[in-house]
Amino acid sequence: MVSKKREHFGGRVAVILAMAGSAIGLGNIWRFPYMVGEHGGAVFIIIYVLSTLLISLPVFLAEVMIGRRSHTNARDAFARLSRQHPFWKTAGYLTILIPMLISSYYSVIGGWSLEYLFKSCGFAFSGMAPEAASTLFGSFVSSTWTPVLMHLLFFAATVGIVAGGVRSGIEKFSKIILPVLFVLIVLILIYSVSLPGAGAGVRYLMHPDWSQLTPRTFAYAMGQSFFSLSLGMGAIITYGSYVNKKENILVTSTGTAVFDLLFAILAGFAIMPAVFAAGIEPGACPGLIFQSIPYVFAKMGATLPVLSGIVSIVFFLAVIVAAMTSSISLVEVGVSFLMERARLSRVKACLLIFALCGGVGVLCSLSFGPLAGVKIAGMAIFDLLDWVCSNILLLVMALLAVAFVGWILPRRVVHDEFTSHQLYPFNDRIFPLVYFLLKWVAPIAVVIIFFTNFIL
Ligand code: PFF
Protein backbone atom coordinates (compact mmCIF):
# COMPACT_ATOMS: atom_id res chain seq x y z
CA MET A 1 0.00 0.00 0.00
CA VAL A 2 2.64 2.44 1.07
CA SER A 3 5.12 2.59 -1.73
CA LYS A 4 6.79 5.84 -0.72
CA LYS A 5 10.06 5.46 1.12
CA ARG A 6 9.22 5.72 4.79
CA GLU A 7 11.12 8.12 6.97
CA HIS A 8 13.31 6.85 9.76
CA PHE A 9 13.68 8.25 13.22
CA GLY A 10 17.04 9.88 13.78
CA GLY A 11 18.46 7.79 16.57
CA ARG A 12 17.74 5.97 19.74
CA VAL A 13 16.88 9.04 21.76
CA ALA A 14 14.54 10.24 19.02
CA VAL A 15 12.76 6.87 18.97
CA ILE A 16 12.29 6.76 22.73
CA LEU A 17 11.13 10.37 22.80
CA ALA A 18 8.61 9.86 20.02
CA MET A 19 7.20 6.72 21.57
CA ALA A 20 7.18 8.25 25.03
CA GLY A 21 5.40 11.28 23.57
CA SER A 22 2.57 9.06 22.42
CA ALA A 23 2.60 7.00 25.60
CA ILE A 24 2.74 9.80 28.15
CA GLY A 25 -0.55 11.57 28.32
CA LEU A 26 -3.79 11.62 30.23
CA GLY A 27 -3.38 7.88 30.73
CA ASN A 28 -0.60 8.53 33.22
CA ILE A 29 -1.76 11.72 34.86
CA TRP A 30 -5.52 11.39 34.86
CA ARG A 31 -6.41 7.73 34.38
CA PHE A 32 -3.75 5.92 36.41
CA PRO A 33 -4.41 7.68 39.75
CA TYR A 34 -8.13 7.09 39.63
CA MET A 35 -7.68 3.46 38.60
CA VAL A 36 -5.40 3.06 41.62
CA GLY A 37 -8.09 4.65 43.77
CA GLU A 38 -10.87 2.49 42.35
CA HIS A 39 -8.97 -0.77 42.59
CA GLY A 40 -7.41 -0.88 45.99
CA GLY A 41 -4.24 1.24 45.99
CA ALA A 42 -0.94 -0.60 46.41
CA VAL A 43 -2.38 -3.90 45.19
CA PHE A 44 -3.29 -2.32 41.90
CA ILE A 45 0.16 -0.77 41.53
CA ILE A 46 1.85 -4.13 42.09
CA ILE A 47 -0.32 -5.90 39.52
CA TYR A 48 0.14 -2.96 37.16
CA VAL A 49 3.94 -3.12 37.35
CA LEU A 50 3.93 -6.90 36.91
CA SER A 51 1.61 -6.78 33.94
CA THR A 52 3.65 -4.00 32.35
CA LEU A 53 6.84 -6.03 32.60
CA LEU A 54 5.48 -9.49 31.82
CA ILE A 55 2.70 -8.76 29.38
CA SER A 56 2.81 -5.22 28.01
CA LEU A 57 6.53 -5.21 27.32
CA PRO A 58 6.29 -8.36 25.15
CA VAL A 59 3.24 -6.87 23.42
CA PHE A 60 5.19 -3.65 22.90
CA LEU A 61 8.09 -5.58 21.37
CA ALA A 62 5.63 -7.51 19.21
CA GLU A 63 4.06 -4.32 17.88
CA VAL A 64 7.43 -2.71 17.15
CA MET A 65 8.52 -5.85 15.33
CA ILE A 66 5.33 -5.97 13.25
CA GLY A 67 5.81 -2.32 12.30
CA ARG A 68 9.49 -2.55 11.54
CA ARG A 69 9.19 -5.78 9.59
CA SER A 70 6.17 -4.75 7.53
CA HIS A 71 7.35 -1.20 7.06
CA THR A 72 3.80 0.06 6.78
CA ASN A 73 0.80 1.33 8.76
CA ALA A 74 -0.98 -0.77 11.35
CA ARG A 75 -3.89 -1.91 9.26
CA ASP A 76 -1.81 -3.05 6.29
CA ALA A 77 0.96 -4.49 8.43
CA PHE A 78 -0.99 -7.60 9.43
CA ALA A 79 -2.20 -8.10 5.87
CA ARG A 80 1.26 -7.75 4.42
CA LEU A 81 3.03 -10.03 6.88
CA SER A 82 0.31 -12.70 6.67
CA ARG A 83 0.37 -12.55 2.85
CA GLN A 84 -3.13 -11.03 2.69
CA HIS A 85 -4.79 -13.63 4.88
CA PRO A 86 -8.49 -12.58 5.16
CA PHE A 87 -8.58 -12.95 8.95
CA TRP A 88 -5.60 -10.66 9.50
CA LYS A 89 -6.80 -8.22 6.90
CA THR A 90 -10.03 -7.84 8.86
CA ALA A 91 -8.27 -7.76 12.23
CA GLY A 92 -6.29 -4.76 11.03
CA TYR A 93 -9.48 -2.71 10.94
CA LEU A 94 -9.71 -2.88 14.71
CA THR A 95 -6.61 -0.73 14.79
CA ILE A 96 -8.67 2.02 13.15
CA LEU A 97 -11.82 1.64 15.20
CA ILE A 98 -10.20 1.63 18.64
CA PRO A 99 -8.29 4.94 18.38
CA MET A 100 -11.37 6.62 16.93
CA LEU A 101 -13.46 5.54 19.89
CA ILE A 102 -10.79 6.50 22.38
CA SER A 103 -10.20 9.90 20.82
CA SER A 104 -13.85 10.76 21.37
CA TYR A 105 -13.80 10.43 25.14
CA TYR A 106 -10.12 11.27 25.58
CA SER A 107 -10.90 14.77 24.38
CA VAL A 108 -13.61 15.16 27.01
CA ILE A 109 -10.85 14.96 29.61
CA GLY A 110 -8.72 17.21 27.44
CA GLY A 111 -11.63 19.67 27.65
CA TRP A 112 -11.71 19.45 31.43
CA SER A 113 -8.00 20.27 31.48
CA LEU A 114 -8.67 23.24 29.25
CA GLU A 115 -11.34 24.57 31.60
CA TYR A 116 -8.91 24.17 34.50
CA LEU A 117 -6.22 25.99 32.54
CA PHE A 118 -8.61 28.89 32.01
CA LYS A 119 -9.47 28.87 35.69
CA SER A 120 -5.76 28.85 36.55
CA CYS A 121 -5.12 31.81 34.27
CA GLY A 122 -7.45 33.83 36.49
CA PHE A 123 -5.47 32.59 39.51
CA ALA A 124 -8.76 31.00 40.60
CA PHE A 125 -7.34 28.33 42.89
CA SER A 126 -4.75 30.36 44.72
CA GLY A 127 -7.35 32.57 46.33
CA MET A 128 -9.86 29.85 47.19
CA ALA A 129 -10.59 27.80 50.26
CA PRO A 130 -9.03 24.38 49.51
CA GLU A 131 -12.30 22.50 50.05
CA ALA A 132 -14.11 24.82 47.67
CA ALA A 133 -11.39 24.28 45.03
CA SER A 134 -11.86 20.54 45.21
CA THR A 135 -15.67 20.59 45.12
CA LEU A 136 -15.74 22.94 42.14
CA PHE A 137 -15.39 19.95 39.89
CA GLY A 138 -18.79 18.46 40.75
CA SER A 139 -20.78 21.44 39.60
CA PHE A 140 -18.58 21.98 36.53
CA VAL A 141 -18.80 18.43 35.26
CA SER A 142 -22.52 18.06 35.83
CA SER A 143 -23.35 21.25 33.97
CA THR A 144 -24.43 20.94 30.36
CA TRP A 145 -22.69 23.49 28.21
CA THR A 146 -19.25 24.31 29.53
CA PRO A 147 -17.83 20.74 29.51
CA VAL A 148 -19.28 20.14 26.03
CA LEU A 149 -17.86 23.40 24.76
CA MET A 150 -14.44 22.65 26.24
CA HIS A 151 -14.45 19.18 24.76
CA LEU A 152 -15.30 20.57 21.33
CA LEU A 153 -12.64 23.24 21.69
CA PHE A 154 -9.98 20.71 22.62
CA PHE A 155 -11.04 18.35 19.86
CA ALA A 156 -11.23 21.12 17.27
CA ALA A 157 -7.69 22.15 18.17
CA THR A 158 -6.49 18.56 17.86
CA VAL A 159 -8.23 18.00 14.53
CA GLY A 160 -7.14 21.44 13.33
CA ILE A 161 -3.49 20.57 13.98
CA VAL A 162 -3.91 17.29 12.12
CA ALA A 163 -5.68 19.08 9.23
CA GLY A 164 -3.04 21.77 8.98
CA GLY A 165 -0.27 19.18 8.98
CA VAL A 166 1.49 21.11 11.71
CA ARG A 167 1.83 18.32 14.19
CA SER A 168 5.60 18.42 14.13
CA GLY A 169 5.40 21.88 15.70
CA ILE A 170 3.49 20.75 18.73
CA GLU A 171 5.56 17.61 18.97
CA LYS A 172 8.71 19.70 19.19
CA PHE A 173 7.04 21.80 21.85
CA SER A 174 6.09 18.66 23.75
CA LYS A 175 9.74 17.67 24.00
CA ILE A 176 10.29 20.76 26.10
CA ILE A 177 7.07 20.67 28.02
CA LEU A 178 7.13 16.98 28.95
CA PRO A 179 10.29 17.32 31.04
CA VAL A 180 8.70 20.42 32.60
CA LEU A 181 5.62 18.38 33.47
CA PHE A 182 7.87 15.72 34.95
CA VAL A 183 9.60 18.24 37.19
CA LEU A 184 6.28 19.81 38.21
CA ILE A 185 4.85 16.44 39.15
CA VAL A 186 7.87 15.79 41.35
CA LEU A 187 7.45 19.21 42.99
CA ILE A 188 3.72 18.65 43.51
CA LEU A 189 4.54 15.24 44.93
CA ILE A 190 6.90 16.75 47.49
CA TYR A 191 4.36 19.39 48.45
CA SER A 192 1.48 16.97 48.49
CA VAL A 193 3.14 14.44 50.85
CA SER A 194 3.88 17.28 53.25
CA LEU A 195 0.20 18.19 53.65
CA PRO A 196 -1.46 17.29 56.95
CA GLY A 197 -3.28 13.99 56.57
CA ALA A 198 -1.25 12.98 53.50
CA GLY A 199 0.43 10.10 55.34
CA ALA A 200 -2.66 7.94 54.92
CA GLY A 201 -2.38 8.42 51.17
CA VAL A 202 1.25 7.35 51.13
CA ARG A 203 0.36 4.27 53.22
CA TYR A 204 -2.48 3.50 50.82
CA LEU A 205 0.03 3.40 47.97
CA MET A 206 2.74 1.48 49.81
CA HIS A 207 0.96 -1.14 51.90
CA PRO A 208 -0.98 -3.65 49.87
CA ASP A 209 -4.29 -4.76 51.28
CA TRP A 210 -4.58 -8.16 49.59
CA SER A 211 -8.26 -8.44 50.40
CA GLN A 212 -8.73 -5.83 47.67
CA LEU A 213 -7.37 -8.19 45.04
CA THR A 214 -10.07 -9.53 42.72
CA PRO A 215 -9.98 -11.01 39.21
CA ARG A 216 -11.07 -7.61 38.00
CA THR A 217 -7.92 -6.00 39.38
CA PHE A 218 -5.93 -7.92 36.77
CA ALA A 219 -8.17 -6.89 33.89
CA TYR A 220 -8.17 -3.23 34.86
CA ALA A 221 -4.41 -3.17 35.55
CA MET A 222 -3.64 -4.78 32.22
CA GLY A 223 -6.09 -2.56 30.35
CA GLN A 224 -4.54 0.49 32.02
CA SER A 225 -1.07 -0.67 31.09
CA PHE A 226 -2.05 -1.15 27.42
CA PHE A 227 -3.83 2.20 27.35
CA SER A 228 -0.89 3.97 28.87
CA LEU A 229 1.66 2.43 26.52
CA SER A 230 -0.59 3.12 23.49
CA LEU A 231 -0.78 -0.62 22.80
CA GLY A 232 -3.51 -2.41 20.90
CA MET A 233 -4.23 0.69 18.85
CA GLY A 234 -1.83 0.52 15.98
CA ALA A 235 0.14 3.49 17.28
CA ILE A 236 3.25 1.53 18.24
CA ILE A 237 3.04 -0.57 15.07
CA THR A 238 3.10 2.67 13.09
CA TYR A 239 5.99 4.07 15.11
CA GLY A 240 7.75 0.71 14.73
CA SER A 241 7.64 1.14 10.97
CA TYR A 242 9.84 4.21 11.32
CA VAL A 243 12.43 2.50 13.49
CA ASN A 244 15.78 1.96 11.86
CA LYS A 245 16.69 -1.66 11.02
CA LYS A 246 19.83 -1.39 13.15
CA GLU A 247 18.09 -0.04 16.23
CA ASN A 248 18.12 -2.19 19.36
CA ILE A 249 14.39 -2.54 19.95
CA LEU A 250 14.89 -4.15 23.34
CA VAL A 251 16.46 -0.93 24.61
CA THR A 252 13.95 1.41 23.01
CA SER A 253 10.93 -0.62 24.14
CA THR A 254 12.15 -1.13 27.68
CA GLY A 255 13.16 2.53 27.85
CA THR A 256 9.70 3.69 26.83
CA ALA A 257 7.91 1.29 29.17
CA VAL A 258 10.05 2.27 32.16
CA PHE A 259 9.64 5.95 31.44
CA ASP A 260 5.89 5.60 31.15
CA LEU A 261 5.68 3.52 34.31
CA LEU A 262 7.70 6.04 36.25
CA PHE A 263 5.55 8.91 35.08
CA ALA A 264 2.36 7.14 36.14
CA ILE A 265 3.67 6.12 39.53
CA LEU A 266 4.96 9.62 40.24
CA ALA A 267 1.57 11.02 39.28
CA GLY A 268 -0.06 8.53 41.65
CA PHE A 269 2.23 9.62 44.47
CA ALA A 270 1.61 13.28 43.71
CA ILE A 271 -2.15 12.91 43.72
CA MET A 272 -3.12 10.25 46.24
CA PRO A 273 -1.64 11.92 49.35
CA ALA A 274 -3.52 15.10 48.37
CA VAL A 275 -6.69 13.05 47.93
CA PHE A 276 -6.39 11.79 51.50
CA ALA A 277 -5.39 15.19 52.84
CA ALA A 278 -8.47 16.72 51.21
CA GLY A 279 -10.73 13.96 52.49
CA ILE A 280 -11.77 12.95 48.96
CA GLU A 281 -12.94 9.39 48.42
CA PRO A 282 -10.04 7.70 46.51
CA GLY A 283 -12.40 5.64 44.38
CA ALA A 284 -14.34 8.80 43.61
CA CYS A 285 -14.48 8.92 39.84
CA PRO A 286 -12.63 10.03 36.74
CA GLY A 287 -12.54 13.49 38.29
CA LEU A 288 -9.95 12.53 40.91
CA ILE A 289 -7.13 14.77 39.70
CA PHE A 290 -9.50 17.65 39.04
CA GLN A 291 -10.53 17.52 42.67
CA SER A 292 -7.19 16.89 44.33
CA ILE A 293 -4.80 19.06 42.32
CA PRO A 294 -6.84 22.29 42.78
CA TYR A 295 -6.88 21.48 46.51
CA VAL A 296 -3.08 21.41 46.43
CA PHE A 297 -2.92 24.71 44.56
CA ALA A 298 -5.39 26.34 46.92
CA LYS A 299 -3.40 25.16 49.96
CA MET A 300 -0.21 26.44 48.39
CA GLY A 301 -1.99 29.66 47.45
CA ALA A 302 -2.76 30.43 51.09
CA THR A 303 0.92 31.11 51.69
CA LEU A 304 2.43 31.52 48.22
CA PRO A 305 -0.33 32.86 45.97
CA VAL A 306 1.81 33.93 43.02
CA LEU A 307 3.83 30.74 42.93
CA SER A 308 0.68 28.64 43.21
CA GLY A 309 -0.96 30.58 40.39
CA ILE A 310 2.01 30.19 38.08
CA VAL A 311 2.54 26.51 38.89
CA SER A 312 -1.13 25.76 38.22
CA ILE A 313 -1.00 27.50 34.83
CA VAL A 314 2.14 25.66 33.76
CA PHE A 315 0.80 22.38 35.14
CA PHE A 316 -2.48 22.45 33.23
CA LEU A 317 -0.77 23.78 30.12
CA ALA A 318 1.67 20.87 30.25
CA VAL A 319 -1.16 18.39 30.82
CA ILE A 320 -2.95 19.79 27.77
CA VAL A 321 0.11 19.53 25.57
CA ALA A 322 0.75 15.94 26.74
CA ALA A 323 -2.91 15.16 26.06
CA MET A 324 -2.86 16.91 22.72
CA THR A 325 0.15 15.01 21.35
CA SER A 326 -1.52 11.74 22.33
CA SER A 327 -4.85 12.84 20.95
CA ILE A 328 -3.24 13.90 17.67
CA SER A 329 -1.82 10.43 17.16
CA LEU A 330 -5.25 8.94 17.89
CA VAL A 331 -6.97 11.19 15.35
CA GLU A 332 -4.28 10.75 12.71
CA VAL A 333 -5.08 7.03 12.46
CA GLY A 334 -8.68 7.64 11.36
CA VAL A 335 -7.74 10.55 9.13
CA SER A 336 -5.06 8.67 7.21
CA PHE A 337 -7.44 5.74 6.83
CA LEU A 338 -10.15 7.94 5.33
CA MET A 339 -7.63 9.64 3.07
CA GLU A 340 -6.23 6.39 1.71
CA ARG A 341 -9.34 4.25 1.52
CA ALA A 342 -12.18 6.73 0.96
CA ARG A 343 -9.92 9.03 -1.05
CA LEU A 344 -11.03 12.05 0.94
CA SER A 345 -8.87 15.13 1.12
CA ARG A 346 -7.10 15.70 4.44
CA VAL A 347 -9.46 18.51 5.36
CA LYS A 348 -12.61 16.53 4.53
CA ALA A 349 -11.32 13.53 6.44
CA CYS A 350 -10.67 15.77 9.44
CA LEU A 351 -14.14 17.27 9.26
CA LEU A 352 -15.70 13.83 9.15
CA ILE A 353 -13.67 12.65 12.14
CA PHE A 354 -14.57 15.83 13.99
CA ALA A 355 -18.26 15.22 13.37
CA LEU A 356 -18.20 11.51 14.22
CA CYS A 357 -15.84 11.34 17.19
CA GLY A 358 -16.71 14.82 18.41
CA GLY A 359 -20.39 13.81 18.43
CA VAL A 360 -19.72 10.66 20.43
CA GLY A 361 -17.61 12.78 22.78
CA VAL A 362 -20.53 15.14 23.37
CA LEU A 363 -22.60 12.18 24.57
CA CYS A 364 -19.75 11.11 26.84
CA SER A 365 -19.48 14.59 28.24
CA LEU A 366 -23.22 14.82 28.87
CA SER A 367 -23.14 11.49 30.67
CA PHE A 368 -21.64 13.32 33.67
CA GLY A 369 -24.59 15.73 33.67
CA PRO A 370 -27.99 15.63 31.97
CA LEU A 371 -27.45 12.09 30.66
CA ALA A 372 -26.14 10.70 33.95
CA GLY A 373 -29.29 8.63 34.32
CA VAL A 374 -28.75 6.86 30.99
CA LYS A 375 -27.14 3.57 31.94
CA ILE A 376 -26.20 0.74 29.65
CA ALA A 377 -25.18 -2.47 31.42
CA GLY A 378 -25.18 -0.42 34.61
CA MET A 379 -22.69 2.12 33.26
CA ALA A 380 -22.99 5.72 32.11
CA ILE A 381 -22.00 6.37 28.48
CA PHE A 382 -18.47 7.62 29.28
CA ASP A 383 -17.72 4.70 31.61
CA LEU A 384 -19.14 2.21 29.16
CA LEU A 385 -17.05 3.45 26.27
CA ASP A 386 -13.89 3.55 28.37
CA TRP A 387 -14.60 0.06 29.70
CA VAL A 388 -15.33 -1.43 26.28
CA CYS A 389 -12.15 0.09 24.85
CA SER A 390 -9.72 -0.55 27.68
CA ASN A 391 -11.02 -3.83 29.04
CA ILE A 392 -12.19 -5.50 25.85
CA LEU A 393 -10.97 -4.02 22.57
CA LEU A 394 -7.42 -3.22 23.67
CA LEU A 395 -7.05 -6.69 25.15
CA VAL A 396 -8.31 -8.32 21.96
CA MET A 397 -6.05 -6.23 19.74
CA ALA A 398 -2.99 -6.68 21.95
CA LEU A 399 -3.64 -10.41 22.00
CA LEU A 400 -3.84 -10.47 18.21
CA ALA A 401 -0.56 -8.58 17.92
CA VAL A 402 1.36 -10.76 20.33
CA ALA A 403 -0.15 -13.99 18.99
CA PHE A 404 0.70 -12.88 15.47
CA VAL A 405 4.36 -12.60 16.38
CA GLY A 406 4.40 -15.72 18.56
CA TRP A 407 2.43 -17.99 16.28
CA ILE A 408 2.17 -16.65 12.75
CA LEU A 409 5.55 -15.11 12.04
CA PRO A 410 8.30 -17.72 11.63
CA ARG A 411 10.63 -17.95 14.65
CA ARG A 412 13.56 -17.03 12.40
CA VAL A 413 11.90 -13.74 11.45
CA VAL A 414 11.15 -12.88 15.08
CA HIS A 415 14.77 -13.68 15.97
CA ASP A 416 16.04 -11.50 13.14
CA GLU A 417 13.90 -8.61 14.27
CA PHE A 418 14.68 -8.98 17.95
CA THR A 419 18.44 -9.14 17.42
CA SER A 420 18.43 -6.66 14.52
CA HIS A 421 19.97 -9.36 12.31
CA GLN A 422 22.43 -10.69 14.91
CA LEU A 423 23.71 -7.24 15.76
CA TYR A 424 23.16 -7.54 19.49
CA PRO A 425 24.65 -10.57 21.29
CA PHE A 426 22.75 -9.85 24.51
CA ASN A 427 19.44 -9.94 22.65
CA ASP A 428 20.52 -13.20 21.09
CA ARG A 429 21.18 -14.69 24.52
CA ILE A 430 17.85 -13.72 26.01
CA PHE A 431 15.85 -14.51 22.88
CA PRO A 432 14.57 -17.89 24.15
CA LEU A 433 13.10 -16.18 27.21
CA VAL A 434 11.54 -13.35 25.19
CA TYR A 435 10.14 -15.79 22.67
CA PHE A 436 8.63 -17.84 25.48
CA LEU A 437 6.97 -14.69 26.85
CA LEU A 438 5.69 -13.79 23.39
CA LYS A 439 4.46 -17.23 22.45
CA TRP A 440 3.06 -18.49 25.72
CA VAL A 441 3.04 -16.21 28.73
CA ALA A 442 1.60 -13.00 27.24
CA PRO A 443 -1.14 -14.57 25.07
CA ILE A 444 -2.27 -17.03 27.74
CA ALA A 445 -2.28 -14.34 30.42
CA VAL A 446 -4.35 -12.01 28.25
CA VAL A 447 -6.87 -14.77 27.47
CA ILE A 448 -7.20 -15.82 31.12
CA ILE A 449 -7.53 -12.25 32.35
CA PHE A 450 -10.02 -11.44 29.62
CA PHE A 451 -12.32 -14.32 30.53
CA THR A 452 -12.05 -14.12 34.32
CA ASN A 453 -13.11 -10.54 33.97
CA PHE A 454 -16.42 -11.74 32.55
CA ILE A 455 -16.97 -14.96 34.39
CA LEU A 456 -16.09 -13.98 37.96
N1 PFF B 1 -1.01 6.44 25.85
C1 PFF B 1 -1.79 7.62 25.88
C2 PFF B 1 -1.99 8.05 27.32
O1 PFF B 1 -1.53 7.34 28.22
O2 PFF B 1 -2.60 9.07 27.55
C3 PFF B 1 -3.10 7.44 25.17
C4 PFF B 1 -2.90 7.06 23.75
C5 PFF B 1 -2.35 7.94 22.85
C6 PFF B 1 -3.20 5.85 23.29
C7 PFF B 1 -2.12 7.61 21.53
C8 PFF B 1 -2.98 5.48 21.98
C9 PFF B 1 -2.43 6.37 21.11
F1 PFF B 1 -2.27 6.06 19.87
Residues whose N, C-alpha, C, O or C-beta is under 5 A from the ligand:
A	BS01	PFF	S22 A23 I24 G25 L26 G27 N28 F227 S228 L229 S230 M233 A235 S326 S329 L330
